[in-house]
Amino acid sequence: MNITIYSTTTCPYCKMLKDYLIGKSVSFIEKMVDTDEEAQKEMLSASNGFMGVPFTVITRDDGTKETVVGFDKGRFELLLIK
């Protein structure tokens, strides 16, 4: 499973999400959309134009993808145990 978090340098919910995943020993890649134009383009493509952060893409080993808008702890709990 690969997790990519699209984030900004000032987003408190992004920090909460990252702290939550670190606390669960879940690795992730962080892409800063406020300082990296390429990351911003990736996020726009993956989110169908949505610009809110955090925006997370979870890619499973079989290639299926799940997306999560915001820090939805309940949804992460469900997705991380699958």
mmCIF file as gemmi writes it, N, C-alpha and C atoms, coordinates in Angstrom:
data_model
loop_
_atom_site.group_PDB
_atom_site.id
_atom_site.type_symbol
_atom_site.label_atom_id
_atom_site.label_alt_id
_atom_site.label_comp_id
_atom_site.label_asym_id
_atom_site.label_entity_id
_atom_site.label_seq_id
_atom_site.pdbx_PDB_ins_code
_atom_site.Cartn_x
_atom_site.Cartn_y
_atom_site.Cartn_z
_atom_site.occupancy
_atom_site.B_iso_or_equiv
_atom_site.pdbx_formal_charge
_atom_site.auth_seq_id
_atom_site.auth_asym_id
_atom_site.pdbx_PDB_model_num
ATOM 1 N N . MET Axp A 1 ? 0.852 -1.182 0 1 0 ? 1 A 1
ATOM 2 C CA . MET Axp A 1 ? 0 0 0 1 0 ? 1 A 1
ATOM 3 C C . MET Axp A 1 ? 0.889 1.234 0 1 0 ? 1 A 1
ATOM 4 N N . ASN Axp A 2 ? 0.561 2.18 -0.877 1 0 ? 2 A 1
ATOM 5 C CA . ASN Axp A 2 ? 1.263 3.462 -0.933 1 0 ? 2 A 1
ATOM 6 C C . ASN Axp A 2 ? 0.273 4.569 -0.598 1 0 ? 2 A 1
ATOM 7 N N . ILE Axp A 3 ? 0.701 5.479 0.251 1 0 ? 3 A 1
ATOM 8 C CA . ILE Axp A 3 ? -0.146 6.6 0.653 1 0 ? 3 A 1
ATOM 9 C C . ILE Axp A 3 ? 0.551 7.895 0.278 1 0 ? 3 A 1
ATOM 10 N N . THR Axp A 4 ? -0.164 8.739 -0.473 1 0 ? 4 A 1
ATOM 11 C CA . THR Axp A 4 ? 0.346 10.055 -0.831 1 0 ? 4 A 1
ATOM 12 C C . THR Axp A 4 ? -0.585 11.1 -0.249 1 0 ? 4 A 1
ATOM 13 N N . ILE Axp A 5 ? -0.008 12.018 0.515 1 0 ? 5 A 1
ATOM 14 C CA . ILE Axp A 5 ? -0.774 13.111 1.111 1 0 ? 5 A 1
ATOM 15 C C . ILE Axp A 5 ? -0.39 14.405 0.401 1 0 ? 5 A 1
ATOM 16 N N . TYR Axp A 6 ? -1.382 15.063 -0.164 1 0 ? 6 A 1
ATOM 17 C CA . TYR Axp A 6 ? -1.18 16.391 -0.742 1 0 ? 6 A 1
ATOM 18 C C . TYR Axp A 6 ? -1.501 17.393 0.356 1 0 ? 6 A 1
ATOM 19 N N . SER Axp A 7 ? -0.558 18.269 0.626 1 0 ? 7 A 1
ATOM 20 C CA . SER Axp A 7 ? -0.591 19.101 1.821 1 0 ? 7 A 1
ATOM 21 C C . SER Axp A 7 ? -0.092 20.503 1.503 1 0 ? 7 A 1
ATOM 22 N N . THR Axp A 8 ? -0.222 21.401 2.493 1 0 ? 8 A 1
ATOM 23 C CA . THR Axp A 8 ? 0.412 22.715 2.41 1 0 ? 8 A 1
ATOM 24 C C . THR Axp A 8 ? 1.218 22.941 3.682 1 0 ? 8 A 1
ATOM 25 N N . THR Axp A 9 ? 2.089 23.919 3.642 1 0 ? 9 A 1
ATOM 26 C CA . THR Axp A 9 ? 2.975 24.176 4.777 1 0 ? 9 A 1
ATOM 27 C C . THR Axp A 9 ? 2.23 24.72 5.996 1 0 ? 9 A 1
ATOM 28 N N . THR Axp A 10 ? 1.035 25.289 5.803 1 0 ? 10 A 1
ATOM 29 C CA . THR Axp A 10 ? 0.337 25.928 6.924 1 0 ? 10 A 1
ATOM 30 C C . THR Axp A 10 ? -0.939 25.212 7.36 1 0 ? 10 A 1
ATOM 31 N N . CYS Axp A 11 ? -1.234 24.053 6.805 1 0 ? 11 A 1
ATOM 32 C CA . CYS Axp A 11 ? -2.506 23.365 7.058 1 0 ? 11 A 1
ATOM 33 C C . CYS Axp A 11 ? -2.483 22.579 8.371 1 0 ? 11 A 1
ATOM 34 N N . PRO Axp A 12 ? -3.303 22.982 9.363 1 0 ? 12 A 1
ATOM 35 C CA . PRO Axp A 12 ? -3.306 22.255 10.636 1 0 ? 12 A 1
ATOM 36 C C . PRO Axp A 12 ? -3.889 20.844 10.503 1 0 ? 12 A 1
ATOM 37 N N . TYR Axp A 13 ? -4.853 20.652 9.603 1 0 ? 13 A 1
ATOM 38 C CA . TYR Axp A 13 ? -5.439 19.316 9.433 1 0 ? 13 A 1
ATOM 39 C C . TYR Axp A 13 ? -4.453 18.367 8.764 1 0 ? 13 A 1
ATOM 40 N N . CYS Axp A 14 ? -3.593 18.913 7.922 1 0 ? 14 A 1
ATOM 41 C CA . CYS Axp A 14 ? -2.534 18.106 7.306 1 0 ? 14 A 1
ATOM 42 C C . CYS Axp A 14 ? -1.591 17.598 8.387 1 0 ? 14 A 1
ATOM 43 N N . LYS Axp A 15 ? -1.232 18.47 9.31 1 0 ? 15 A 1
ATOM 44 C CA . LYS Axp A 15 ? -0.349 18.066 10.417 1 0 ? 15 A 1
ATOM 45 C C . LYS Axp A 15 ? -1.02 17.01 11.278 1 0 ? 15 A 1
ATOM 46 N N . MET Axp A 16 ? -2.311 17.181 11.565 1 0 ? 16 A 1
ATOM 47 C CA . MET Axp A 16 ? -3.036 16.186 12.363 1 0 ? 16 A 1
ATOM 48 C C . MET Axp A 16 ? -3.027 14.828 11.662 1 0 ? 16 A 1
ATOM 49 N N . LEU Axp A 17 ? -3.255 14.825 10.354 1 0 ? 17 A 1
ATOM 50 C CA . LEU Axp A 17 ? -3.26 13.58 9.595 1 0 ? 17 A 1
ATOM 51 C C . LEU Axp A 17 ? -1.887 12.917 9.626 1 0 ? 17 A 1
ATOM 52 N N . LYS Axp A 18 ? -0.842 13.696 9.386 1 0 ? 18 A 1
ATOM 53 C CA . LYS Axp A 18 ? 0.511 13.14 9.387 1 0 ? 18 A 1
ATOM 54 C C . LYS Axp A 18 ? 0.877 12.591 10.765 1 0 ? 18 A 1
ATOM 55 N N . ASP Axp A 19 ? 0.531 13.318 11.822 1 0 ? 19 A 1
ATOM 56 C CA . ASP Axp A 19 ? 0.795 12.847 13.187 1 0 ? 19 A 1
ATOM 57 C C . ASP Axp A 19 ? 0.032 11.557 13.478 1 0 ? 19 A 1
ATOM 58 N N . TYR Axp A 20 ? -1.202 11.478 13.002 1 0 ? 20 A 1
ATOM 59 C CA . TYR Axp A 20 ? -2.028 10.282 13.187 1 0 ? 20 A 1
ATOM 60 C C . TYR Axp A 20 ? -1.372 9.074 12.504 1 0 ? 20 A 1
ATOM 61 N N . LEU Axp A 21 ? -0.953 9.238 11.25 1 0 ? 21 A 1
ATOM 62 C CA . LEU Axp A 21 ? -0.332 8.131 10.527 1 0 ? 21 A 1
ATOM 63 C C . LEU Axp A 21 ? 1.004 7.727 11.134 1 0 ? 21 A 1
ATOM 64 N N . ILE Axp A 22 ? 1.791 8.71 11.541 1 0 ? 22 A 1
ATOM 65 C CA . ILE Axp A 22 ? 3.066 8.415 12.206 1 0 ? 22 A 1
ATOM 66 C C . ILE Axp A 22 ? 2.809 7.631 13.49 1 0 ? 22 A 1
ATOM 67 N N . GLY Axp A 23 ? 1.79 8.03 14.242 1 0 ? 23 A 1
ATOM 68 C CA . GLY Axp A 23 ? 1.44 7.327 15.478 1 0 ? 23 A 1
ATOM 69 C C . GLY Axp A 23 ? 1.016 5.889 15.243 1 0 ? 23 A 1
ATOM 70 N N . LYS Axp A 24 ? 0.506 5.59 14.058 1 0 ? 24 A 1
ATOM 71 C CA . LYS Axp A 24 ? 0.102 4.226 13.695 1 0 ? 24 A 1
ATOM 72 C C . LYS Axp A 24 ? 1.206 3.501 12.922 1 0 ? 24 A 1
ATOM 73 N N . SER Axp A 25 ? 2.373 4.119 12.829 1 0 ? 25 A 1
ATOM 74 C CA . SER Axp A 25 ? 3.524 3.563 12.092 1 0 ? 25 A 1
ATOM 75 C C . SER Axp A 25 ? 3.193 3.265 10.633 1 0 ? 25 A 1
ATOM 76 N N . VAL Axp A 26 ? 2.428 4.168 10.029 1 0 ? 26 A 1
ATOM 77 C CA . VAL Axp A 26 ? 2.054 4.039 8.621 1 0 ? 26 A 1
ATOM 78 C C . VAL Axp A 26 ? 2.912 5.016 7.824 1 0 ? 26 A 1
ATOM 79 N N . SER Axp A 27 ? 3.627 4.492 6.829 1 0 ? 27 A 1
ATOM 80 C CA . SER Axp A 27 ? 4.483 5.368 6.03 1 0 ? 27 A 1
ATOM 81 C C . SER Axp A 27 ? 3.659 6.036 4.93 1 0 ? 27 A 1
ATOM 82 N N . PHE Axp A 28 ? 4.124 7.203 4.518 1 0 ? 28 A 1
ATOM 83 C CA . PHE Axp A 28 ? 3.43 7.973 3.493 1 0 ? 28 A 1
ATOM 84 C C . PHE Axp A 28 ? 4.414 8.886 2.785 1 0 ? 28 A 1
ATOM 85 N N . ILE Axp A 29 ? 3.99 9.351 1.629 1 0 ? 29 A 1
ATOM 86 C CA . ILE Axp A 29 ? 4.738 10.364 0.875 1 0 ? 29 A 1
ATOM 87 C C . ILE Axp A 29 ? 3.942 11.651 0.988 1 0 ? 29 A 1
ATOM 88 N N . GLU Axp A 30 ? 4.626 12.735 1.282 1 0 ? 30 A 1
ATOM 89 C CA . GLU Axp A 30 ? 3.968 14.034 1.381 1 0 ? 30 A 1
ATOM 90 C C . GLU Axp A 30 ? 4.372 14.897 0.193 1 0 ? 30 A 1
ATOM 91 N N . LYS Axp A 31 ? 3.379 15.509 -0.434 1 0 ? 31 A 1
ATOM 92 C CA . LYS Axp A 31 ? 3.636 16.418 -1.541 1 0 ? 31 A 1
ATOM 93 C C . LYS Axp A 31 ? 3.017 17.766 -1.199 1 0 ? 31 A 1
ATOM 94 N N . MET Axp A 32 ? 3.854 18.791 -1.216 1 0 ? 32 A 1
ATOM 95 C CA . MET Axp A 32 ? 3.441 20.133 -0.807 1 0 ? 32 A 1
ATOM 96 C C . MET Axp A 32 ? 2.935 20.917 -2.009 1 0 ? 32 A 1
ATOM 97 N N . VAL Axp A 33 ? 1.623 21.104 -2.077 1 0 ? 33 A 1
ATOM 98 C CA . VAL Axp A 33 ? 1.03 21.753 -3.244 1 0 ? 33 A 1
ATOM 99 C C . VAL Axp A 33 ? 1.205 23.269 -3.246 1 0 ? 33 A 1
ATOM 100 N N . ASP Axp A 34 ? 1.607 23.848 -2.115 1 0 ? 34 A 1
ATOM 101 C CA . ASP Axp A 34 ? 1.81 25.297 -2.085 1 0 ? 34 A 1
ATOM 102 C C . ASP Axp A 34 ? 3.225 25.706 -2.481 1 0 ? 34 A 1
ATOM 103 N N . THR Axp A 35 ? 4.128 24.736 -2.583 1 0 ? 35 A 1
ATOM 104 C CA . THR Axp A 35 ? 5.504 25.053 -2.963 1 0 ? 35 A 1
ATOM 105 C C . THR Axp A 35 ? 5.99 24.248 -4.164 1 0 ? 35 A 1
ATOM 106 N N . ASP Axp A 36 ? 5.187 23.299 -4.629 1 0 ? 36 A 1
ATOM 107 C CA . ASP Axp A 36 ? 5.595 22.417 -5.726 1 0 ? 36 A 1
ATOM 108 C C . ASP Axp A 36 ? 4.499 22.395 -6.791 1 0 ? 36 A 1
ATOM 109 N N . GLU Axp A 37 ? 4.762 23.077 -7.891 1 0 ? 37 A 1
ATOM 110 C CA . GLU Axp A 37 ? 3.757 23.198 -8.955 1 0 ? 37 A 1
ATOM 111 C C . GLU Axp A 37 ? 3.387 21.834 -9.55 1 0 ? 37 A 1
ATOM 112 N N . GLU Axp A 38 ? 4.368 20.942 -9.666 1 0 ? 38 A 1
ATOM 113 C CA . GLU Axp A 38 ? 4.101 19.603 -10.206 1 0 ? 38 A 1
ATOM 114 C C . GLU Axp A 38 ? 3.171 18.815 -9.278 1 0 ? 38 A 1
ATOM 115 N N . ALA Axp A 39 ? 3.38 18.942 -7.974 1 0 ? 39 A 1
ATOM 116 C CA . ALA Axp A 39 ? 2.506 18.278 -6.998 1 0 ? 39 A 1
ATOM 117 C C . ALA Axp A 39 ? 1.088 18.838 -7.093 1 0 ? 39 A 1
ATOM 118 N N . GLN Axp A 40 ? 0.987 20.142 -7.308 1 0 ? 40 A 1
ATOM 119 C CA . GLN Axp A 40 ? -0.323 20.769 -7.448 1 0 ? 40 A 1
ATOM 120 C C . GLN Axp A 40 ? -1.062 20.209 -8.673 1 0 ? 40 A 1
ATOM 121 N N . LYS Axp A 41 ? -0.349 20.047 -9.781 1 0 ? 41 A 1
ATOM 122 C CA . LYS Axp A 41 ? -0.953 19.478 -10.986 1 0 ? 41 A 1
ATOM 123 C C . LYS Axp A 41 ? -1.396 18.038 -10.748 1 0 ? 41 A 1
ATOM 124 N N . GLU Axp A 42 ? -0.555 17.26 -10.065 1 0 ? 42 A 1
ATOM 125 C CA . GLU Axp A 42 ? -0.906 15.864 -9.736 1 0 ? 42 A 1
ATOM 126 C C . GLU Axp A 42 ? -2.187 15.82 -8.917 1 0 ? 42 A 1
ATOM 127 N N . MET Axp A 43 ? -2.257 16.666 -7.899 1 0 ? 43 A 1
ATOM 128 C CA . MET Axp A 43 ? -3.425 16.681 -7.028 1 0 ? 43 A 1
ATOM 129 C C . MET Axp A 43 ? -4.68 17.067 -7.8 1 0 ? 43 A 1
ATOM 130 N N . LEU Axp A 44 ? -4.584 18.091 -8.628 1 0 ? 44 A 1
ATOM 131 C CA . LEU Axp A 44 ? -5.738 18.521 -9.421 1 0 ? 44 A 1
ATOM 132 C C . LEU Axp A 44 ? -6.249 17.395 -10.31 1 0 ? 44 A 1
ATOM 133 N N . SER Axp A 45 ? -5.338 16.634 -10.861 1 0 ? 45 A 1
ATOM 134 C CA . SER Axp A 45 ? -5.714 15.508 -11.71 1 0 ? 45 A 1
ATOM 135 C C . SER Axp A 45 ? -6.369 14.397 -10.889 1 0 ? 45 A 1
ATOM 136 N N . ALA Axp A 46 ? -5.758 14.042 -9.752 1 0 ? 46 A 1
ATOM 137 C CA . ALA Axp A 46 ? -6.267 12.956 -8.909 1 0 ? 46 A 1
ATOM 138 C C . ALA Axp A 46 ? -7.587 13.305 -8.236 1 0 ? 46 A 1
ATOM 139 N N . SER Axp A 47 ? -7.809 14.605 -7.987 1 0 ? 47 A 1
ATOM 140 C CA . SER Axp A 47 ? -8.994 15.031 -7.235 1 0 ? 47 A 1
ATOM 141 C C . SER Axp A 47 ? -10.103 15.59 -8.12 1 0 ? 47 A 1
ATOM 142 N N . ASN Axp A 48 ? -9.925 15.513 -9.435 1 0 ? 48 A 1
ATOM 143 C CA . ASN Axp A 48 ? -10.899 16.1 -10.37 1 0 ? 48 A 1
ATOM 144 C C . ASN Axp A 48 ? -11.098 17.591 -10.122 1 0 ? 48 A 1
ATOM 145 N N . GLY Axp A 49 ? -9.999 18.292 -9.83 1 0 ? 49 A 1
ATOM 146 C CA . GLY Axp A 49 ? -10.042 19.74 -9.683 1 0 ? 49 A 1
ATOM 147 C C . GLY Axp A 49 ? -10.245 20.26 -8.28 1 0 ? 49 A 1
ATOM 148 N N . PHE Axp A 50 ? -10.414 19.374 -7.305 1 0 ? 50 A 1
ATOM 149 C CA . PHE Axp A 50 ? -10.601 19.797 -5.918 1 0 ? 50 A 1
ATOM 150 C C . PHE Axp A 50 ? -9.278 20.33 -5.376 1 0 ? 50 A 1
ATOM 151 N N . MET Axp A 51 ? -9.316 21.46 -4.668 1 0 ? 51 A 1
ATOM 152 C CA . MET Axp A 51 ? -8.081 22.074 -4.172 1 0 ? 51 A 1
ATOM 153 C C . MET Axp A 51 ? -7.921 22.055 -2.658 1 0 ? 51 A 1
ATOM 154 N N . GLY Axp A 52 ? -8.841 21.417 -1.922 1 0 ? 52 A 1
ATOM 155 C CA . GLY Axp A 52 ? -8.725 21.389 -0.467 1 0 ? 52 A 1
ATOM 156 C C . GLY Axp A 52 ? -7.683 20.391 0 1 0 ? 52 A 1
ATOM 157 N N . VAL Axp A 53 ? -7.047 20.694 1.106 1 0 ? 53 A 1
ATOM 158 C CA . VAL Axp A 53 ? -6.059 19.797 1.698 1 0 ? 53 A 1
ATOM 159 C C . VAL Axp A 53 ? -6.426 19.517 3.148 1 0 ? 53 A 1
ATOM 160 N N . PRO Axp A 54 ? -6 18.402 3.69 1 0 ? 54 A 1
ATOM 161 C CA . PRO Axp A 54 ? -5.238 17.37 3.012 1 0 ? 54 A 1
ATOM 162 C C . PRO Axp A 54 ? -6.109 16.566 2.051 1 0 ? 54 A 1
ATOM 163 N N . PHE Axp A 55 ? -5.482 16.151 0.976 1 0 ? 55 A 1
ATOM 164 C CA . PHE Axp A 55 ? -6.111 15.247 0.017 1 0 ? 55 A 1
ATOM 165 C C . PHE Axp A 55 ? -5.191 14.043 -0.072 1 0 ? 55 A 1
ATOM 166 N N . THR Axp A 56 ? -5.729 12.865 0.192 1 0 ? 56 A 1
ATOM 167 C CA . THR Axp A 56 ? -4.911 11.658 0.281 1 0 ? 56 A 1
ATOM 168 C C . THR Axp A 56 ? -5.326 10.646 -0.774 1 0 ? 56 A 1
ATOM 169 N N . VAL Axp A 57 ? -4.327 10.045 -1.387 1 0 ? 57 A 1
ATOM 170 C CA . VAL Axp A 57 ? -4.554 8.951 -2.332 1 0 ? 57 A 1
ATOM 171 C C . VAL Axp A 57 ? -3.893 7.705 -1.751 1 0 ? 57 A 1
ATOM 172 N N . ILE Axp A 58 ? -4.699 6.673 -1.557 1 0 ? 58 A 1
ATOM 173 C CA . ILE Axp A 58 ? -4.197 5.389 -1.071 1 0 ? 58 A 1
ATOM 174 C C . ILE Axp A 58 ? -4.243 4.419 -2.247 1 0 ? 58 A 1
ATOM 175 N N . THR Axp A 59 ? -3.077 3.933 -2.644 1 0 ? 59 A 1
ATOM 176 C CA . THR Axp A 59 ? -2.983 2.98 -3.745 1 0 ? 59 A 1
ATOM 177 C C . THR Axp A 59 ? -2.667 1.612 -3.155 1 0 ? 59 A 1
ATOM 178 N N . ARG Axp A 60 ? -3.572 0.691 -3.354 1 0 ? 60 A 1
ATOM 179 C CA . ARG Axp A 60 ? -3.387 -0.669 -2.837 1 0 ? 60 A 1
ATOM 180 C C . ARG Axp A 60 ? -2.421 -1.451 -3.732 1 0 ? 60 A 1
ATOM 181 N N . ASP Axp A 61 ? -1.95 -2.566 -3.216 1 0 ? 61 A 1
ATOM 182 C CA . ASP Axp A 61 ? -1.006 -3.406 -3.949 1 0 ? 61 A 1
ATOM 183 C C . ASP Axp A 61 ? -1.593 -3.921 -5.262 1 0 ? 61 A 1
ATOM 184 N N . ASP Axp A 62 ? -2.921 -4.047 -5.347 1 0 ? 62 A 1
ATOM 185 C CA . ASP Axp A 62 ? -3.552 -4.521 -6.585 1 0 ? 62 A 1
ATOM 186 C C . ASP Axp A 62 ? -3.81 -3.381 -7.573 1 0 ? 62 A 1
ATOM 187 N N . GLY Axp A 63 ? -3.391 -2.155 -7.219 1 0 ? 63 A 1
ATOM 188 C CA . GLY Axp A 63 ? -3.531 -1.014 -8.109 1 0 ? 63 A 1
ATOM 189 C C . GLY Axp A 63 ? -4.789 -0.189 -7.906 1 0 ? 63 A 1
ATOM 190 N N . THR Axp A 64 ? -5.732 -0.671 -7.097 1 0 ? 64 A 1
ATOM 191 C CA . THR Axp A 64 ? -6.939 0.116 -6.841 1 0 ? 64 A 1
ATOM 192 C C . THR Axp A 64 ? -6.585 1.318 -5.974 1 0 ? 64 A 1
ATOM 193 N N . LYS Axp A 65 ? -7.367 2.386 -6.161 1 0 ? 65 A 1
ATOM 194 C CA . LYS Axp A 65 ? -7.085 3.629 -5.441 1 0 ? 65 A 1
ATOM 195 C C . LYS Axp A 65 ? -8.312 4.078 -4.666 1 0 ? 65 A 1
ATOM 196 N N . GLU Axp A 66 ? -8.062 4.628 -3.502 1 0 ? 66 A 1
ATOM 197 C CA . GLU Axp A 66 ? -9.074 5.269 -2.668 1 0 ? 66 A 1
ATOM 198 C C . GLU Axp A 66 ? -8.591 6.682 -2.412 1 0 ? 66 A 1
ATOM 199 N N . THR Axp A 67 ? -9.515 7.624 -2.371 1 0 ? 67 A 1
ATOM 200 C CA . THR Axp A 67 ? -9.132 8.992 -2.029 1 0 ? 67 A 1
ATOM 201 C C . THR Axp A 67 ? -9.889 9.431 -0.789 1 0 ? 67 A 1
ATOM 202 N N . VAL Axp A 68 ? -9.244 10.293 -0.024 1 0 ? 68 A 1
ATOM 203 C CA . VAL Axp A 68 ? -9.849 10.828 1.191 1 0 ? 68 A 1
ATOM 204 C C . VAL Axp A 68 ? -9.643 12.335 1.186 1 0 ? 68 A 1
ATOM 205 N N . VAL Axp A 69 ? -10.737 13.067 1.363 1 0 ? 69 A 1
ATOM 206 C CA . VAL Axp A 69 ? -10.686 14.522 1.459 1 0 ? 69 A 1
ATOM 207 C C . VAL Axp A 69 ? -10.681 14.888 2.936 1 0 ? 69 A 1
ATOM 208 N N . GLY Axp A 70 ? -9.71 15.703 3.341 1 0 ? 70 A 1
ATOM 209 C CA . GLY Axp A 70 ? -9.633 16.126 4.735 1 0 ? 70 A 1
ATOM 210 C C . GLY Axp A 70 ? -9.052 15.047 5.628 1 0 ? 70 A 1
ATOM 211 N N . PHE Axp A 71 ? -9.103 15.299 6.926 1 0 ? 71 A 1
ATOM 212 C CA . PHE Axp A 71 ? -8.64 14.319 7.905 1 0 ? 71 A 1
ATOM 213 C C . PHE Axp A 71 ? -9.872 13.618 8.463 1 0 ? 71 A 1
ATOM 214 N N . ASP Axp A 72 ? -10.299 12.568 7.773 1 0 ? 72 A 1
ATOM 215 C CA . ASP Axp A 72 ? -11.463 11.782 8.15 1 0 ? 72 A 1
ATOM 216 C C . ASP Axp A 72 ? -10.961 10.529 8.863 1 0 ? 72 A 1
ATOM 217 N N . LYS Axp A 73 ? -10.785 10.656 10.18 1 0 ? 73 A 1
ATOM 218 C CA . LYS Axp A 73 ? -10.167 9.582 10.968 1 0 ? 73 A 1
ATOM 219 C C . LYS Axp A 73 ? -10.909 8.257 10.821 1 0 ? 73 A 1
ATOM 220 N N . GLY Axp A 74 ? -12.229 8.291 10.841 1 0 ? 74 A 1
ATOM 221 C CA . GLY Axp A 74 ? -13.018 7.073 10.706 1 0 ? 74 A 1
ATOM 222 C C . GLY Axp A 74 ? -12.776 6.386 9.376 1 0 ? 74 A 1
ATOM 223 N N . ARG Axp A 75 ? -12.715 7.167 8.328 1 0 ? 75 A 1
ATOM 224 C CA . ARG Axp A 75 ? -12.468 6.594 6.994 1 0 ? 75 A 1
ATOM 225 C C . ARG Axp A 75 ? -11.07 6.008 6.91 1 0 ? 75 A 1
ATOM 226 N N . PHE Axp A 76 ? -10.079 6.693 7.5 1 0 ? 76 A 1
ATOM 227 C CA . PHE Axp A 76 ? -8.72 6.157 7.504 1 0 ? 76 A 1
ATOM 228 C C . PHE Axp A 76 ? -8.656 4.854 8.277 1 0 ? 76 A 1
ATOM 229 N N . GLU Axp A 77 ? -9.365 4.781 9.405 1 0 ? 77 A 1
ATOM 230 C CA . GLU Axp A 77 ? -9.383 3.543 10.187 1 0 ? 77 A 1
ATOM 231 C C . GLU Axp A 77 ? -9.868 2.392 9.324 1 0 ? 77 A 1
ATOM 232 N N . LEU Axp A 78 ? -10.94 2.62 8.57 1 0 ? 78 A 1
ATOM 233 C CA . LEU Axp A 78 ? -11.482 1.564 7.706 1 0 ? 78 A 1
ATOM 234 C C . LEU Axp A 78 ? -10.529 1.206 6.564 1 0 ? 78 A 1
ATOM 235 N N . LEU Axp A 79 ? -9.961 2.211 5.926 1 0 ? 79 A 1
ATOM 236 C CA . LEU Axp A 79 ? -9.105 1.963 4.771 1 0 ? 79 A 1
ATOM 237 C C . LEU Axp A 79 ? -7.771 1.312 5.14 1 0 ? 79 A 1
ATOM 238 N N . LEU Axp A 80 ? -7.266 1.628 6.315 1 0 ? 80 A 1
ATOM 239 C CA . LEU Axp A 80 ? -5.955 1.107 6.697 1 0 ? 80 A 1
ATOM 240 C C . LEU Axp A 80 ? -6.013 -0.351 7.148 1 0 ? 80 A 1
ATOM 241 N N . ILE Axp A 81 ? -7.194 -0.852 7.536 1 0 ? 81 A 1
ATOM 242 C CA . ILE Axp A 81 ? -7.288 -2.24 7.978 1 0 ? 81 A 1
ATOM 243 C C . ILE Axp A 81 ? -7.667 -3.185 6.854 1 0 ? 81 A 1
ATOM 244 N N . LYS Axp A 82 ? -8.063 -2.64 5.71 1 0 ? 82 A 1
ATOM 245 C CA . LYS Axp A 82 ? -8.435 -3.505 4.565 1 0 ? 82 A 1
ATOM 246 C C . LYS Axp A 82 ? -7.234 -4.216 4.025 1 0 ? 82 A 1
